[in-house]
């Protein structure tokens, strides 16, 4: 159900982006640090002592970058990482040649630069292109460099391993970016669908849900009821107690309405203190019993903790939706029934049929 897909956002969009960026860069940094640590004894074993020393310096660079990330300097850490990869790749390719595949790490940092949000898109793109140019230049300058150390027969396998290791951070980073994109899409949908105060569906978005609910009821041959509701004398409450307390009352009543709704029902803040409730798989009798229970519960609700003597009631207008009747006509019927409840004393539920015959109930 769409209502279950729409989750309340826990962080602002900017905080979420920064948090995800932190996770991506930090985990990739730990991964790269481990790779460089492993390379120290490997290079020493094959006789490339200079490269072993270079990797010691690389380990220091990645460890320093991790420290910068934890200090909140993620953008600076990214630049340290990029500089290290460029220098390291150049030195390794100069000594081992291109058959070992260390040049492919430049592709990884070119992608990482694109998630540095402190850079403009133009500048980040420029830096990423420079990484790719550096990759191409390695082929220009070192394409004829021969591998001079032990285990030359393993070079094809080493190249494949380096390509995989270089590709894993890109896959991991793109996966995280995909998740945050989906999360932001849901958050934007939530913002478009919900009333910011009550968290009920707003009027504009609800119409689509209502038409879908009606279509499902027609297809499944199940009843559907509509109830228009209004908080009694809400303007007087705002005038006497203030709009802040009025907002709290709206929130508390909306929470109670949500608790009474089943997962397939639809609760809408129709406007101001007016609500629209769509009760699916409920005939007139079942919907009336549910609305009456809700009305009684609202009347007994402590509407505001600072005003224990304040009693709030609601009036309802209820109608069972006739399959061939347009939504606008049904809304008119429900609104007429609500008017009848308000006009005849409030705190009532009035049922109206398509022929406009009213039936009232009150305590």
Buried (B, 14 or more C-beta within 10 A) or exposed (E): EEBEEBEEBEEEBEEBBBEBBBBBBBBBBBBBBEBBBEBBEBBBEBEBEEBBEBBBEBBEBBBBBBEBBEEEBBBBBBBBBBEBBBBBBBBBBEBBBBBBBBBBBBBBBBBBBBBBBEBEEEEBBEBBEBBEEBBEBBEEEBEEBEBEBEEBEEBEEBBEEBBEBBEBBBEBBEEBBEEBEEBBEBBEBBEEBBBEEBBBBBBEBBBEBBEEBBEBBEEEEEBBBBBBBBBBBBEEBBEEBEEEBBBBBBBBBBEBBBEBBEEBBBBBBBEEBBBBBBBBBBEBEBBBEBBBEBBBBBBEBEBBEEBEEBBBBBBBBBBBBEEEBEEEBBBBBBBBBBBBBBEEEBBBBBBBBEEEEBBEBBE
